[in-house]
Amino acid sequence: MTGEERAQQGVRSVETGLALVAALGAADTGLGLGCLARRAGMAPAKAHRYLVSLVRAGLVEQHPETGHYDLGPLALELGMAALRRLDIVRLADATLHRLRDDLDETVLFAVWGNRGPTVVRWLESSEAVTVNVRLGSVMPLCRSATGRAFLAWGARRVIEPLLDAELAAADDPEVERGRMEALAAQTRSDGVSTVAGDLLPGVAAVAAPVFDHQDEVAGVVTALGYAGGFDADPAGDTARTVRAAADDLSRRLGHRGAGGDG
């Protein structure tokens, strides 16, 4: 065997071992040898040889009673280190550029700040939308697509104080609360939130939630444009494109769910 062939063999060995680690990472619980081998696409005897080394390295651990394999302490440490290195605004920037170019619409990314949904990234389309929204703007929960996405999917303990403050200004706060709860349920069913002139006359928007590895809302991706030429249908092409962008960013943040469908 030549030196190059030995190098290639070494690379294949690493890839084979990592295929087992990846199969465990994709599972919801520990796996027996046979099931793990099938998911990794190899014979059980071959899988077992690699698992011995992976257990020794700490990437995999074996349950002493069931014999099932699961991710080991080193795999968990590596995963947490990767999460600590994530910069959500940096990751969102690439997603927003693609979304803006795909739609040729103005797009933004918002996270939850101490005063509510806060715009941290804003990219204008070739036809800039004249609105009084820029970096650092705080979007209302009840009247903006961005806010309604947080309202539909955000943690209640976080959302409630701001919701109470907004509803206090309504003519009938309890009636408005019921309307908002029904709207949030419909938004979760649609998978996106939409507005058409609710916040700004003549401006429509579609927003979708971004989830992190703990299944919590990390931010919201929003596209907006002038109502006459902007598709704000929750079942329309713009909504599908926005949701796909949000789902892609969620996956990059370690989320393994199906996106904003409740």
C-alpha positions in Angstrom: 0.0 0.0 0.0 1.4 3.4 -1.0 1.6 6.4 1.3 -1.2 8.1 -0.5 -3.4 4.9 -0.2 -2.6 4.7 3.5 -3.7 8.4 3.9 -6.9 7.7 2.0 -7.5 4.7 4.2 -7.0 6.8 7.3 -9.5 9.4 6.1 -12.1 6.7 5.3 -11.6 5.3 8.8 -12.4 8.7 10.4 -15.4 9.1 8.1 -16.7 5.6 9.1 -16.4 6.4 12.8 -18.1 9.8 12.4 -21.0 8.2 10.5 -21.8 6.3 13.7 -21.5 9.4 15.8 -23.8 11.3 13.3 -26.4 8.5 13.4 -26.5 8.8 17.2 -26.8 12.5 16.9 -29.8 12.2 14.6 -31.6 9.7 17.0 -33.9 10.8 19.8 -32.4 8.2 22.2 -29.7 5.6 22.5 -29.5 2.8 20.0 -28.7 -0.9 20.1 -25.8 -2.1 18.0 -28.0 -3.5 15.2 -30.1 -0.4 14.8 -27.1 1.9 15.0 -25.2 -0.1 12.3 -28.2 0.0 10.0 -28.6 3.7 10.3 -24.9 4.2 9.7 -25.0 1.8 6.7 -22.6 -0.8 7.9 -22.4 -4.3 9.2 -22.8 -4.7 13.0 -19.4 -6.4 13.3 -17.7 -3.5 11.6 -19.7 -1.0 13.6 -18.7 -2.7 16.8 -15.0 -2.4 16.0 -15.3 1.4 15.5 -17.5 1.8 18.6 -14.9 0.3 20.8 -12.5 3.1 19.9 -15.3 5.8 19.9 -16.2 4.8 23.5 -12.6 4.9 24.5 -12.3 8.4 23.1 -15.4 9.6 24.8 -17.3 10.4 21.7 -19.7 7.5 22.4 -20.8 5.9 25.6 -22.5 2.5 26.2 -25.3 2.1 28.7 -24.1 -0.5 31.2 -27.6 -2.1 31.6 -29.2 -2.0 28.2 -26.0 -2.1 26.1 -27.3 0.8 24.0 -25.0 3.3 22.5 -25.4 7.1 22.9 -23.4 10.3 22.5 -20.6 10.4 25.0 -19.2 13.3 27.1 -16.7 14.5 24.5 -19.4 14.7 21.8 -21.5 16.8 24.2 -18.6 19.0 25.0 -17.9 19.6 21.3 -21.5 20.3 20.6 -21.7 22.9 23.4 -18.4 24.5 22.2 -19.9 24.8 18.7 -23.0 26.4 20.1 -21.0 28.9 22.1 -19.2 30.0 18.9 -22.4 30.6 17.0 -23.1 34.3 16.2 -26.7 34.4 15.3 -26.5 37.9 13.7 -23.6 36.8 11.5 -25.4 33.6 10.5 -28.6 35.6 9.8 -26.7 38.0 7.6 -26.0 35.3 5.0 -29.6 34.1 5.1 -30.9 37.6 4.7 -28.7 38.4 1.7 -30.0 35.2 0.0 -33.6 36.0 0.9 -33.3 39.6 -0.3 -31.8 38.5 -3.6 -34.4 35.7 -4.1 -37.4 38.0 -3.5 -36.0 41.4 -4.3 -37.8 42.6 -1.3 -36.6 44.4 1.8 -35.8 42.0 4.6 -35.0 42.2 8.3 -33.9 40.0 11.2 -35.2 40.8 14.8 -34.3 39.3 18.1 -36.1 39.7 21.5 -34.5 42.6 23.4 -35.3 44.2 26.7 -38.1 46.2 25.1 -39.5 43.6 22.7 -38.8 42.5 19.1 -35.7 44.5 18.1 -34.4 44.9 14.5 -30.7 43.9 14.4 -30.3 43.5 10.6 -31.9 45.3 7.8 -31.3 44.9 4.0 -33.2 47.0 1.4 -34.4 45.8 -1.9 -33.8 47.5 -5.3 -37.0 49.4 -4.5 -36.5 50.6 -1.0 -39.5 50.7 1.2 -40.0 54.1 2.8 -40.7 53.2 6.4 -39.5 54.5 9.8 -37.9 51.2 10.7 -34.2 50.7 11.0 -31.6 49.0 13.1 -32.6 49.1 16.7 -36.3 49.7 16.0 -38.6 47.9 18.4 -41.6 46.4 16.6 -45.0 46.1 18.2 -46.3 42.7 19.1 -49.8 43.1 17.9 -49.5 45.1 14.7 -46.3 44.0 13.0 -45.6 40.7 11.3 -42.4 40.4 13.3 -44.1 41.0 16.6 -46.9 38.5 15.7 -44.4 35.8 15.0 -42.9 36.3 18.5 -46.4 36.4 19.9 -47.3 33.1 18.2 -44.1 31.1 19.1 -42.4 33.0 21.9 -42.2 31.9 25.5 -45.3 33.2 27.3 -43.3 34.3 30.4 -41.3 36.6 28.1 -44.2 37.8 25.9 -46.9 38.5 28.5 -45.5 41.7 30.0 -45.2 43.4 26.7 -48.5 42.0 25.5 -50.2 43.3 28.7 -48.8 46.8 28.1 -50.0 46.9 24.5 -53.4 45.6 25.3 -53.8 48.2 28.0 -54.2 50.8 25.3 -57.0 49.0 23.6 -60.7 50.1 23.9 -61.5 46.6 25.4 -58.4 44.8 26.5 -60.0 41.5 27.1 -61.7 41.4 23.7 -58.4 42.4 22.0 -56.6 39.7 24.0 -59.0 37.1 22.7 -58.5 38.4 19.2 -54.7 38.2 19.5 -54.9 34.7 20.9 -57.0 33.5 18.0 -54.6 35.3 15.6 -51.6 33.6 17.2 -53.3 30.2 16.8 -53.9 30.9 13.2 -50.4 32.1 12.7 -49.0 28.9 14.1 -51.3 26.9 11.8 -50.1 29.0 8.8 -46.4 28.7 9.7 -45.9 32.4 9.1 -47.3 35.7 10.3 -48.6 38.3 7.9 -49.8 41.9 7.9 -51.1 44.2 5.2 -51.3 47.8 6.4 -51.8 46.9 10.1 -48.7 48.8 11.2 -47.8 51.0 8.2 -50.4 52.0 5.6 -49.6 50.5 2.2 -46.9 48.2 3.5 -47.3 44.4 3.8 -45.0 41.9 5.4 -44.5 38.2 6.0 -42.4 36.8 9.0 -41.3 33.4 10.1 -39.7 32.3 13.4 -36.1 31.0 13.8 -35.6 28.4 16.5 -32.4 27.4 18.4 -31.2 24.0 19.6 -33.5 24.2 22.6 -36.6 24.7 20.5 -36.9 28.3 21.6 -37.4 31.3 19.3 -34.0 32.9 18.6 -35.3 35.5 16.2 -37.7 36.3 13.4 -37.0 36.7 9.6 -39.3 39.2 7.9 -39.8 40.4 4.3 -41.8 43.5 3.5 -42.8 45.6 0.6 -45.5 47.8 -0.8 -48.9 46.1 -0.5 -49.8 46.5 -4.2 -47.0 44.3 -5.4 -46.2 42.2 -2.3 -47.5 38.7 -1.9 -48.7 38.5 1.7 -50.7 35.4 1.3 -49.6 32.9 4.0 -49.9 30.1 1.4 -48.1 32.1 -1.3 -44.6 31.9 -2.8 -43.2 34.8 -0.7 -44.4 33.1 2.5 -42.9 29.8 1.5 -39.5 31.4 0.7 -39.4 33.3 3.9 -40.3 30.2 5.9 -37.6 28.2 4.1 -35.0 30.9 4.9 -36.0 30.8 8.6 -36.0 27.0 8.7 -32.5 27.0 7.1 -31.2 29.4 9.8 -32.9 27.3 12.5 -31.0 24.2 11.3 -27.8 26.1 11.4 -28.5 27.0 15.0 -28.9 23.3 15.9 -32.7 23.1 15.7 -34.0 19.7 14.7 -37.7 20.3 14.5 -40.0 20.8 11.6 -40.1 24.6 11.7 -42.8 27.0 12.7 -45.8 24.7 12.5 -46.4 24.5 16.2 
